[in-house]
Amino acid sequence: MVNNGNLLRQALLLDAMASGLMGIVMAAAPGFVAQLLNLPMGFVLYIGIFLIGFAAALLVLRRYPLPALVWLVIVGNAGWVLASIAILFTGLIAPNTLGIVVIAAQALAVAVFAELEFMGQRRTSAAVA
């Protein structure tokens, strides 16, 4: 069984790995990704750079899980999911079918990470109290 602290740390690690991998791909090949998904290249590049930094921050947070920062990650992930949904329904960006699938899939993955981090943080907080 995963203990309380390990659930949070494992969730942060999974989030960091997925964010880092996605960020590296997007930052290393923004033109290819942009063309493949029909997204603006600058958008892809900046999101990729952000994700690399976010992944690095998650790795640090995993070692030193300060509750306020964990909650910030959880809320940020929820915001990311909402922004992803907004992208799909506002028409500000018009991804192709593959782009829609990728955006929806990553939004679902981020929602799962947020839920796992939430559960881990709640369990860790309850264990300390």
Phi, psi and omega per residue, in radians:
M1 nan 2.503 3.121
V2 -1.422 2.208 3.109
N3 -1.374 2.983 -2.996
N4 -0.980 -0.868 -3.126
G5 -1.160 -0.610 -3.131
N6 -1.213 -0.624 3.112
L7 -1.036 -0.827 3.131
L8 -1.098 -0.829 -3.112
R9 -1.122 -0.687 3.118
Q10 -1.174 -0.692 3.110
A11 -1.120 -0.744 3.102
L12 -1.116 -0.671 3.114
L13 -1.145 -0.788 3.113
L14 -1.059 -0.763 3.119
D15 -1.071 -0.785 -3.138
A16 -1.098 -0.747 -3.124
M17 -1.129 -0.803 -3.135
A18 -1.165 -0.776 -3.137
S19 -1.117 -0.765 -3.130
G20 -1.117 -0.784 3.137
L21 -1.097 -0.822 3.131
M22 -1.088 -0.742 -3.138
G23 -1.103 -0.740 3.133
I24 -1.099 -0.802 3.134
V25 -1.061 -0.804 -3.084
M26 -1.204 -0.681 -3.124
A27 -1.337 -0.548 -3.107
A28 -1.381 -0.534 -3.081
A29 -2.403 1.020 -3.068
P30 -1.106 -0.618 3.137
G31 -1.151 -0.765 3.130
F32 -1.106 -0.845 -3.129
V33 -1.108 -0.766 -3.137
A34 -1.044 -0.787 -3.137
Q35 -1.186 -0.720 -3.113
L36 -1.079 -0.681 -3.048
L37 -1.815 -0.047 -3.071
N38 1.020 0.927 3.093
L39 -2.096 2.705 3.088
P40 -1.111 2.360 -3.075
M41 -1.077 -0.713 3.121
G42 -1.069 -0.711 3.100
F43 -1.027 -0.831 -3.127
V44 -1.097 -0.798 -3.121
L45 -1.078 -0.865 -3.096
Y46 -1.159 -0.668 3.074
I47 -1.130 -0.715 3.108
G48 -1.051 -0.814 3.121
I49 -1.089 -0.770 3.106
F50 -1.022 -0.794 -3.083
L51 -1.125 -0.600 3.085
I52 -1.118 -0.811 3.100
G53 -1.121 -0.701 3.120
F54 -1.089 -0.755 3.130
A55 -1.081 -0.733 3.115
A56 -1.101 -0.738 3.113
A57 -1.099 -0.691 3.116
L58 -1.114 -0.649 3.120
L59 -1.142 -0.679 3.069
V60 -1.170 -0.792 -3.130
L61 -1.082 -0.573 3.115
R62 -1.063 -0.661 3.133
R63 -1.342 -0.584 -3.097
Y64 -2.275 1.306 -3.018
P65 -1.302 1.382 3.090
L66 -1.217 2.181 -3.038
P67 -0.915 -0.766 -3.108
A68 -1.093 -0.654 3.141
L69 -1.306 -0.593 3.064
V70 -1.103 -0.769 3.110
W71 -1.092 -0.638 3.097
L72 -1.091 -0.718 3.090
V73 -1.111 -0.758 -3.131
I74 -1.076 -0.842 3.127
V75 -1.132 -0.699 3.102
G76 -1.094 -0.717 3.098
N77 -1.120 -0.698 3.086
A78 -1.091 -0.720 3.079
G79 -1.095 -0.667 3.112
W80 -1.085 -0.752 3.123
V81 -1.075 -0.810 3.127
L82 -1.094 -0.711 3.118
A83 -1.139 -0.669 3.110
S84 -1.108 -0.746 3.104
I85 -1.122 -0.723 3.123
A86 -1.066 -0.696 3.113
I87 -1.018 -0.691 -3.088
L88 -1.274 -0.449 -3.020
F89 -1.953 -0.159 -3.105
T90 -1.590 -0.434 -3.096
G91 1.415 0.073 3.093
L92 -1.122 -0.604 3.039
I93 -2.189 2.400 -3.072
A94 -2.043 1.362 3.111
P95 -1.169 2.742 3.059
N96 -1.370 -3.044 -3.086
T97 -1.035 -0.780 3.111
L98 -1.098 -0.696 3.101
G99 -1.067 -0.724 3.106
I100 -1.094 -0.766 3.140
V101 -1.102 -0.774 -3.129
V102 -1.136 -0.789 3.132
I103 -1.089 -0.762 3.124
A104 -1.147 -0.720 -3.130
A105 -1.155 -0.734 -3.141
Q106 -1.239 -0.556 3.068
A107 -1.121 -0.722 3.091
L108 -1.115 -0.770 3.117
A109 -1.081 -0.756 3.132
V110 -1.132 -0.651 3.082
A111 -1.094 -0.706 3.097
V112 -1.134 -0.770 3.102
F113 -1.042 -0.780 3.139
A114 -1.055 -0.744 3.136
E115 -1.147 -0.768 3.112
L116 -1.103 -0.732 3.110
E117 -1.144 -0.691 3.085
F118 -1.054 -0.862 3.137
M119 -1.066 -0.774 3.133
G120 -1.109 -0.721 3.131
Q121 -1.174 -0.747 3.126
R122 -1.083 -0.772 -3.136
R123 -1.147 -0.712 3.124
T124 -1.137 -0.760 3.115
S125 -1.105 -0.725 3.136
A126 -1.155 -0.630 -3.136
A127 -1.214 -0.570 -3.131
V128 -1.348 -0.582 -3.065
A129 -1.245 nan nan
